[in-house]
């Protein structure tokens, strides 16, 4: 499970008591008022379930029964908007993640739309999150790294000195495998050390590689084609994934030093995200919603901060994106070293804690911790004359917190991922005046720890206590969906 850095683990916060609204109070609440997205789509409420990867697709990225059950269960709580997990835009192997990189994925995605429509009684608006990511390898055994992966150069020989300047390559490789960390630091480059200690990972700044250099030419069409498939499947819109550790977020990052007009100053770093949006917007009907999720703060050394986020927000609003969903952190640059044979996971360091804050935190605590970022972006967008809805998230597990965020102008829509996972019915329970029955997320990141291991995500509150229960699909001791709840007549 991802943990905050030691310096932050100072307080274990209790889940605050909540004063639940009556049915009438909920009906008047800002959170349960409609909101318009784009030209004509109206969400019945300002409740939002962000994208979460449940690891339930096939190895080929196809929709499965477990995928249908997962999203159907969220739909039963009737959120205003439900965002389907990060879905790959390329037709390449990517494990049990949904994909939209070929027309053969459309029938499965269409069935997913049908299930959500049916089980939400037509109330929930459904978006597909579209993502691109670069390759990453598992952390290698040192012996294998030196024998197979390292490209031995004259520079290595020169740093080793002495007889190694002319020794056979095999001997150089064998010698490198015997060196301690201090010696390796003097021989290998920073990138080679990272490949050894973390696993090789492509970066958008690797422009010496033709396929990386060509990303600005290739990605707009890939995103557009995937959006067209989402529309064909019946989704209400797409969310362009510009956040966390992935390709598009890396273009926005202050660490992007590309020299081809797509890196460096902010106006160049935002260039490709705007070009992707423009291509997507032109490829789908005007009433098909196109928004994005991006970072309010990268929370890494030298990375982008809230000033960058405000600048990008205004640029996105000016270009015509239909909503801006804010997240925080979740970067590879400060990820914890993986075990040998495992891949680095971008939510294990300080930036990961900020993305998904837990009850073990500093004095600010995890509850609504990232609302200030959404507030800053929204203020900049409004000051520039735009009314683009802003979505806030991060440690939201109570009605009071969400309602206050809307009242204070932090956001126009409030999203809750982990709380909605713990209890997909919580929005419906609140609207029915049955808040006392809400299953409160403990913010321990039990779910996120499963995600790290690419295991099917469940919740620690879903224990299967009755082995004689009828028909529930389980894995080990855990249900694959939240326990059922029947609304009162």
Secondary structure, DSSP 8 states (H G I E B T S, - for coil): -----GGGTTEE----------HHHHHHSGGGS-EEETTTEEESSSEEE-------S-TTS---HHHHHHHHHHHHT--SEEEEEEEESSSS--SSS-B-SSGGGHHHHHHHHHHHHHHTTT--EEEEEEE----B-----HHHIIIII----HHHHHHH-GGGGTS-HHHHHHHHTT--HHHHHHHS-HHHHHHHHH--B--TT-TTSHHHHTHHHHHHHHHHHHHHHHHHHT-SEEEEEE-TTSHHHHHHSTT---SSSSSSSHHHHTHHHHHHHHHHHHHS-TTSEEEEEEES---STT---HHHHHHHHHHHHHHT-SEEEEE----STT-----TTS---TTSSHHHHHHT--SEE-TT-STTTTHHHHHHHHHHHHHTT---EEEE-SS---HHHHHHHHHTTS-SEEE-SHHHHH-TTHHHHHHTT-GGG--------HHHHHHHTT-----GGGB---TT-SS--EETTEESS--------
